[in-house]
Structure formats: structure tokens, C-alpha cells
Amino acid sequence: MKYETIGNLTIPKIGFGTAQLGGLPDFPNRSKTDFYLSALRSAFELGYTHFDTAERYVRGFAEELIGRSIRENNIPRGKLFLTSKVLPTPFSYSKVMRACEGSLRRLDTDYLDLYLVHYPNPFASTKETFHALNQLVREGNVRRLGVSNFNLKQLKKAQSLSETPILTNQVAYNIFFRYYARNGVLDYCQQNDILLTAYMPVKINRKAIAAHETIQSIARAHSATRFQIALAWLVTQPRVITVPMSFNPQHQRENLKSADIELSQVEMTLLDQLA
């Protein structure tokens, strides 16, 4: 496994995404609870330690499942890195505080390793949101702060309002979707010790990844799957980590092993040219 180190923090290049853990976005499927708990158990057994979730994921059910799985599998809290996210809203100070309290309760933990602003909201005060986030860090409920889906201007404003360094900007980024590379966010993160956390590293371009001859050729050379090569391309880049999601133990294993694939400079150049 490859890691990124920033200050005194070392975080795996491959984490575990949970956007659909528990059902569809607004429709928790509690009848499949055992299935979801089994998926989390296999992730723990394979060695995943970074779990990325949010209050809005399946109306909090994803957080609830993670908390229950940690308890039932007797996973020491100190071995995990838990990320959650809050949606900023108007009059957001008290709402952010309550949202964090809810996430801590559902995850059954005293603190979050990382708390992100899930989306920029033009109707919410970023200053007020960070007033609450800074207070959560002071109180020890949150250890590090970050943002998600922020453009460069929004990211810089968040930096100016955060009393602690912004750890990450979590954005959609993959081998065929490079909006945040083209708009300057990736370069800025790499130059300023900010992680770019890539979500949907495969999903939104799954068919294109599966069909592309260059990716197929490189995959054969490494005895890997095409999706592993797409993940390896991401995590070979400095200051880039990713949080793929899978409930299939075999795919979970393949995702985790993607970080061990050593792509040559020639291979990276060929993949860089795909988009």
C-alpha cells in the first residue's frame, strides 16, 4: 500500500467509499443490513482503514452501518481514519454543530479524523460554517478539516477561514474526467500540501475504462484489471488519494491492491494522454 504523509498524518492512498452503503440516496434499505455489514467486515479484514462517509449518504444510514460494524468487529478506533461531511445551510453555525453531533452519534465515536464541507452553498455563509468547524476542532470533536467539490477560488477562501490547514479537497476525478485538473485545483493542491481525494474514480467512466485499448494493454502487462490500472494512475500522482466503493470482496481486494502497481513513466505518459 502507498501512503501520503502530511505533517504528522499518514493516510492510505486507497480508502473505502460509502456513498451507497445502505441503499439509494434517500431510501435506506434496512432489509439488506446484513449484506452491508458483511461488505464492511470484508473491508476491515482486507486491511482498509480509511472510511469516507457523510451525513447525507442514505440519510445517515451509511454512518450508522459503519459505527455498528466497528463495534461488532471490535476494531480499535485508533486504527481507523473516519471522514464525514456536512452540508452547509443558511444560519449554519448551530446546524453544523448539530450535524456533527449526529454524525458522531451514528458512527459511535468521540471524534472524526476529518470533517468536510460537502458542497459549496451560495446561500450559506462560508464564514459562519467555518466558525462552527473551527469550534469543533477546538473542542476535539474533529481533528482535521477539508472541503469537497470546491473550485480554486472557493478552496482559497476556505483556507483563509480555517484556523487549521485544509487537509483535502474531495472532488470527482478519474482517468477520463479531469475537470479539477484543468481548472487549477489539482496543481494548487499538489503545490500547497493539500490532498486531492478522488471520488467516483471509476464509476462515471466505467464503460470507457473497460473498452480503451491502451488501458487494456497496460493491464495485461501488469496482470491487473483495467479498473486497477485506472486507480493506479490516480494514486501514482503526488498528493492524490481515492475512495472507490465496492461491496464485492474480490473487487475490494483488487481496489486495495491497485496501490501496489508500479506504473512506468512511459505508461503514465500514455495514460495522461487519454483525456
Secondary structure as GFF3:
##gff-version 3
##sequence-region A 1 275
A	DSSP	beta_strand	3	6	.	.	.	ID=ss1
A	DSSP	beta_strand	9	12	.	.	.	ID=ss2
A	DSSP	beta_strand	16	17	.	.	.	ID=ss3
A	DSSP	beta_strand	23	24	.	.	.	ID=ss4
A	DSSP	beta_strand	27	28	.	.	.	ID=ss5
A	DSSP	three_ten_helix	30	32	.	.	.	ID=ss6
A	DSSP	alpha_helix	33	46	.	.	.	ID=ss7
A	DSSP	beta_strand	50	52	.	.	.	ID=ss8
A	DSSP	three_ten_helix	57	60	.	.	.	ID=ss9
A	DSSP	alpha_helix	61	72	.	.	.	ID=ss10
A	DSSP	three_ten_helix	77	79	.	.	.	ID=ss11
A	DSSP	beta_strand	81	86	.	.	.	ID=ss12
A	DSSP	alpha_helix	92	107	.	.	.	ID=ss13
A	DSSP	beta_strand	114	117	.	.	.	ID=ss14
A	DSSP	alpha_helix	126	139	.	.	.	ID=ss15
A	DSSP	beta_strand	145	148	.	.	.	ID=ss16
A	DSSP	alpha_helix	152	161	.	.	.	ID=ss17
A	DSSP	beta_strand	166	172	.	.	.	ID=ss18
A	DSSP	alpha_helix	179	182	.	.	.	ID=ss19
A	DSSP	alpha_helix	185	191	.	.	.	ID=ss20
A	DSSP	beta_strand	195	199	.	.	.	ID=ss21
A	DSSP	three_ten_helix	203	205	.	.	.	ID=ss22
A	DSSP	alpha_helix	206	211	.	.	.	ID=ss23
A	DSSP	alpha_helix	213	221	.	.	.	ID=ss24
A	DSSP	alpha_helix	226	236	.	.	.	ID=ss25
A	DSSP	beta_strand	240	242	.	.	.	ID=ss26
A	DSSP	alpha_helix	249	257	.	.	.	ID=ss27
A	DSSP	three_ten_helix	258	260	.	.	.	ID=ss28
A	DSSP	alpha_helix	265	272	.	.	.	ID=ss29
###
